[in-house]
């Protein structure tokens, strides 16, 4: 089924590699479970990246001319297993694209090398995991799959939560000013200027994100990535907002709420990435 001279190749794509000799799919060097038949189908696609591999070609190679099986069901099941292993989506594919009525196409860049060759010489730099800098930010490949509707609901709730903070603070400026006076740190006028300015800037940003999520904006992830660095700084600043409620809640509760809000910008980023992948 595979020409003898073709054996021993290792295909690299993104954070994955398919080892033909070992019959193994790996992610960051760690084996990913994928049965023999889906793996052979994956090899067919990797051998001809960007080309359509027809369903008839797959039937002849994987099932043979004289094998009577439920071919359509078997092929669909094998493709689904490949997508599950690659954490891919049929609706928004990053690796395996369905060509309606024809077959499938592998759409990600692929680099191939023979077993025994040095991997770095054959793998483009952009396809290798970036280990030169430490980061706690998740990549799309690392995030779990979840229903797209659930992700959108959570994103909408995050935007509404932040809007609630801004509007509540602006509606109670007299009480907020009193809290700043009691704090006896920087002049209260400085705190008030930062609070009002950041709230006025962030309200339209949250309304934009609210509308983008509600209408399922297609390129939201790329736009959010551009605004994330600045938004992260402002969100971390507003993580202190529970302390504006110290007249109504205990300091320890305000501290606990602030700790949770420190995590929220990173959770929001993950949800945006998951939303883009699951469409």
N, C-alpha and C positions, 0 to 999 in steps of 0.2 A: 504493500500500500504506500510506502514511502521509499523512493529510490535509494539504493545503498549509498551512493555518493552524497546524499543529502543528510544522512544521519550524523549526529554529533553537533548540529548547529545549536546555538543559543540565541534566541531572539530577545532583544531588550526594547521595552516601550514604557515610557513613564517610569513609575517606581517598580514595575514588574519585569520579570524575565521568564521565558519559557525554555526549559532545557529539554531538547528533543531526545537526547540519549537517555536521560534519566526519566523522561516522561513526567516532568514535574514543573509546576508553575510556582514561582516564588515572588514574594513581595518584600523588598528590602532584604533579600537573602533568606527570608523565612518561607517555608513551604506553605502553599495555599491548597486546600483540598479541592481537587478537580478530577473526576473519574476519567478513565481512558478514552472513551468515545468523545466526550466534549473536548478533551485535550487535543485529540487528533483533529477535530473540527477547528479548534483554535489555531493549530499549526497551518491548516489550509489557508486560513485568512491571513496569517502572518507571512506566509510565503508570497502573497500577492497583495501587499498593502495598497490601499486606494483603488483597488480593482474589485469589480463585482464578481463574487464567486456564486455561481448559480446553484439552485437547489438540486438540479439534475447532476451537476458535478459532485456535489456532496453525497448524493445518493449512491452514485457509482463508486466513489472512493471508500465511503464508510460502510455502506450496506451491501455493495456488490450488485451485479446484474440479476442474479438468480435468487436473491434473498427476498422473501415475501414478509414484510413487516409493516406495521403502521408507520410509514415513513414520515408523514407530515407531523404526527404527534411526537415521534422520536426526535426529529430535527428541532422542532420548537422547544422540546424539553432540554436538548443539548445546548441550544443557544441561551436559554434561560439560565442554565447552570454556569455557562461562561460569564454571563452578565453578573450573576450573583457573586462569582469569585472575584470579578474585577470591580465590583461595586458600581456597575454601570446601569444605565437606564435606557429602555427602549424609546421612551418619549423624548429624552434629551441625551442622546448617546455621546460618549467621549471616546469609546473604543469600537464597538460593534454597531454598525448602522444597518437597519433593515431596508432593503430596496424592494418595495412592494411589487409582488408578482414575479420577481426575478430571483432574489437571493439575499446575500449579505455582503457587507464591505467593511474592512478594518480601516478606520479613518485616522488613527493616531500615528505619528511618526514611529518607524520601526528600524532598529539597527540589528544586523545579524553578524555573528562571528562563529567560527568553527571551535569546537571544544578544544581547549588547550591554549587558545590565543589569549593574550592579555585583554581583559574586559575594557579597561579605560581607553584603549586605542580604537575600539569599535563603537563605543557608546558616546553619543553627543553629550556635551556638558550640560545642556539644558534638561536632559532626561535623567541625570543623576540626582539623588537627593542632596540637598544643600546642607552639608554638615559643617560649613565654615563658620557658622554663627549659631549661637544658642538662641532658641526661641521657644516660647510656651504656646505660640499660636498654632492652631491645628491646620492641617492641609485638608483639602476636600477629600482626598483618598482616605484619610484617617477617620473621618466622621461617619457615624452610623446612618443607615437609611431609615426614613420615617415617612409616613403619609404626608403628601404635599399640603393637603388641607390643614392638617394639624400644625405643621410648621408655620403656615400663614396666620393661623389663629394666634399662635404664640407671639409671632412678630407684631401683630396688631395690638395685642395686650401690652407688649413692651412699650410701644409708642404711646399708647393711652396712659400708661403708668407715668412715663416721663412728662407728658403734657400735664398730668395732674399735679406733679411736683411744681412745675413752672407757674401754673395758674394759681395754685394755692399760695405760693410764696408771694406773688405779685399782689394777690388780694389781701394779704395780711402784712403789708410793709411796716405798719406802725409797730406791730408786735415783733417783727423781725428786727427792726431797728433797736427795740428795747433789749433784745437778746444780745445784739452786738455791743451795746453799751455795757451790759453786765459782764461781757467777756473780758473787757479791758485789755484788749490786745492791740491790734492796729486801730486807727481811727475808724469809728463806725461808718463814716462817709465812704471810706475805701471799700469796706465789705458791701455796702449797699450798691456802690457803683458796679462792682464785679457781679453781684447777684442780678441786678436789673439788666445789665448789658448782656450777660450770658443767656438769661432767660429770653430776652427779646430776639437774640440771634437763633436760639435753639427752637423756639416755637415754630417758625416756618420750616425749619429742617425736619422736625417731627411730623408736621402736617404733610410735607412732601413724602416722607417715608411711609406715612399712613396711607396716602393715596397710592403710592407705588406698590405697596403690598396688597392693598384692596383690589387694585386692577391688575395685579400679577404682572408687573413690568418685566419684560423679558431680560433686559440687561441690567437689572438692579444690582447684581453682585459686583459687576465691574465699576459701576458708579459708587456703590457703597465703599469699595476698596479705596477709591480715591479720597473719599471724605473721612475714612476711618481714623487716620492719625490725629486729625484735629478734633473729631468727634470724641475720640477716646479721652483726650485731655479734659474736655469740657464735662464729659460724663463722670470721670473720676472726681472732678471738682464737685459735681452735684451729688456724688455719693455721700457727701457730708450733710445733705439736706435734712435727714432725720433729726439732726441737732437743732433745726429750726422749730422742732416740736417739743423742746425740753420743758416747756410750761405745761405740757399735756401728757408726756410720757417720761419714764425714768431715763437717766443717762445711760445705764447699761443696755436698755432696750434700743435706744438710739444708736449705740455703738454696734450692737448686733445687726441692726438694719443697714447701717453704713457698710459693714463688712460684706453683707449680701449684695449691696449695690455696686461694690467694687468689681464683683464678678460679672455683673449684668452686661456691660459692654462687650465682653468676650463671648458671652453666651449669645448675644444678639448677632455678632459676627458669624458664629458657627451656624446659627439658624439661617442667615442669609445665604451662606455657602451651601447648606443642605437644601435650601429651597431651589437654588439654581440647578443643583444636580438632579433633583427629583422631578423636575418638570417634564 
